[in-house]
Amino acid sequence: MAPLSKTLTHTILPLSSDETAERRGGLRYQITVAAEVIELISGTRFSTRTTDLGPGGCFVDTLMPLPVGSSVRVRLYKDTMAIEALGTVTYSQSGLGMGVAFDSMAPEKARALDAWLTELTQVKPIDLSPHTSIRTPAKTGGSSATSEKLIRLLVKRGVISAADAAALLDDASFF
């Protein structure tokens, strides 16, 4: 799978709580950003990327994740800005990665993360200029909420990429 860019230009909807209840207690978005994780006791450091990110934590890709309960420092990078938080590994699966719950973050970094998430997940305005063709689907066949949920599930299961999902979500004729 090709790496995704640091910032996404498409709206990515949050995973619904019934899809994530087994792993996390907070809202997360499917956003890929560069990250650095440092295990606090040993000083073990590795560069990675997030696959899910929210105000309360993230999931990071790594072939050899740290054990559940490990205390870590996570640095997330966007352009020239770094957001740092102390956290605890709450989920670990060898060959896949680990979930980290943020325990402590400076208030200014928490505000920056909130602004960053808002920026990366905001809905893009629709171009209504005369040269733009707006297609109306012939038949909806189902609710757009169900379609969006299905797309998120396909990404979660690795059937389609996040980029493909974003393209489907942006395609008005899909719904």
C-alpha positions in Angstrom: 0.0 0.0 0.0 1.4 3.4 -1.0 1.9 5.9 1.9 -0.7 8.6 2.1 0.2 12.2 2.3 0.5 14.0 5.6 -2.7 16.0 5.0 -5.8 14.8 3.3 -7.9 17.1 1.1 -11.1 15.1 1.4 -13.6 14.9 4.2 -13.2 11.7 6.2 -16.1 10.9 8.4 -15.5 9.6 12.0 -16.0 5.9 12.6 -19.2 5.3 14.4 -19.2 4.1 18.0 -20.5 0.7 17.2 -17.6 0.0 14.9 -15.0 1.1 17.5 -16.5 0.1 20.9 -14.1 -2.7 21.3 -11.0 -0.5 21.2 -11.5 3.1 22.0 -13.7 5.4 24.0 -13.3 8.6 22.0 -13.9 9.9 18.5 -11.3 9.2 15.9 -10.9 10.0 12.3 -9.1 8.1 9.5 -6.3 10.5 9.1 -2.7 9.6 8.2 0.1 11.8 9.6 3.7 11.3 10.3 4.4 10.4 13.9 7.2 9.5 16.3 6.7 7.3 19.3 9.1 7.1 22.2 8.8 4.5 25.0 9.5 6.4 28.2 11.3 3.7 30.2 13.7 2.3 27.6 13.9 5.4 25.3 13.1 3.2 22.3 12.2 5.5 19.5 10.6 4.8 16.1 9.1 6.8 13.3 5.7 5.7 12.0 2.4 7.1 10.9 -1.1 7.2 12.3 -4.1 5.6 10.7 -6.7 6.9 13.1 -6.4 10.1 15.0 -8.7 12.0 17.4 -8.5 14.3 20.4 -8.2 11.3 22.8 -5.6 9.2 21.0 -4.4 7.5 17.8 -3.5 4.2 16.2 0.0 4.0 14.8 1.3 1.5 12.3 4.3 -0.6 13.4 5.3 -4.2 12.9 6.6 -4.6 16.5 4.2 -2.6 18.7 4.9 -2.0 22.4 3.0 -4.0 25.0 -0.3 -2.8 26.4 0.3 -0.5 29.4 3.6 1.0 28.0 4.0 4.7 28.7 4.9 6.7 25.5 5.5 10.1 24.2 3.9 10.7 20.8 4.8 13.5 18.4 2.5 14.2 15.5 3.8 16.3 12.6 1.8 18.6 10.3 3.9 20.8 8.0 6.3 22.6 10.4 4.1 22.0 13.5 4.6 19.2 16.0 1.9 18.2 18.5 3.2 16.2 21.5 1.4 14.1 24.1 2.1 11.6 26.8 0.1 8.4 26.4 -0.5 4.8 27.2 -0.6 1.9 24.8 -4.1 0.5 25.1 -4.1 -2.0 22.2 -1.3 -3.9 20.6 -1.2 -6.3 17.7 2.0 -7.7 16.3 2.4 -6.9 12.7 -0.3 -4.3 12.7 0.3 -1.6 15.2 -0.9 -0.1 18.5 -3.6 2.1 19.9 -2.4 5.0 22.2 -4.7 6.9 24.5 -3.5 10.4 25.2 -3.0 10.9 29.0 -1.5 14.4 29.0 -1.1 17.2 26.5 -0.3 20.9 27.0 -3.5 23.0 26.7 -2.0 24.9 23.7 -1.2 21.6 21.9 -4.7 20.3 22.6 -6.2 23.4 21.1 -3.8 23.1 18.1 -4.8 19.4 17.7 -8.5 20.3 17.8 -7.9 23.0 15.1 -5.9 20.6 13.0 -8.6 17.9 13.2 -11.3 20.5 12.2 -9.2 21.7 9.3 -8.5 18.1 8.0 -12.1 16.9 8.4 -14.1 20.0 7.3 -16.5 19.8 4.4 -15.2 21.3 1.2 -17.5 24.0 -0.4 -19.3 22.9 -3.5 -18.3 24.8 -6.7 -21.6 26.2 -8.2 -20.0 28.1 -11.1 -21.7 27.8 -14.5 -19.0 25.5 -15.9 -19.6 22.9 -13.1 -22.0 20.1 -13.9 -24.0 18.8 -11.0 -25.3 15.4 -11.7 -28.4 14.1 -10.0 -28.4 10.3 -9.4 -31.1 8.4 -11.2 -32.1 6.4 -8.2 -30.7 6.6 -4.7 -31.4 3.0 -3.8 -30.5 3.6 -0.1 -29.5 6.2 2.4 -26.2 8.1 2.0 -25.5 7.4 5.7 -25.6 3.6 5.0 -23.3 4.1 2.0 -20.8 6.2 4.1 -20.8 3.6 6.8 -20.2 0.8 4.2 -17.3 2.8 2.7 -15.7 3.3 6.2 -16.0 -0.4 6.9 -14.4 -1.3 3.6 -11.4 0.9 4.5 -11.2 -0.5 8.0 -11.1 -4.1 6.6 -8.5 -3.1 4.0 -10.7 -3.7 1.0 -10.3 -0.2 -0.4 -7.7 2.5 0.4 -8.5 5.8 2.3 -7.9 7.7 -1.0 -10.5 5.5 -2.8 -12.9 6.1 0.0 -12.4 9.8 -0.1 -13.0 9.8 -3.9 -16.2 7.9 -3.4 -17.4 10.2 -0.7 -16.7 13.2 -2.9 -18.5 11.8 -6.0 -22.0 13.2 -5.7 -23.3 10.8 -8.3 -22.4 7.9 -6.0 -25.3 8.7 -3.7 
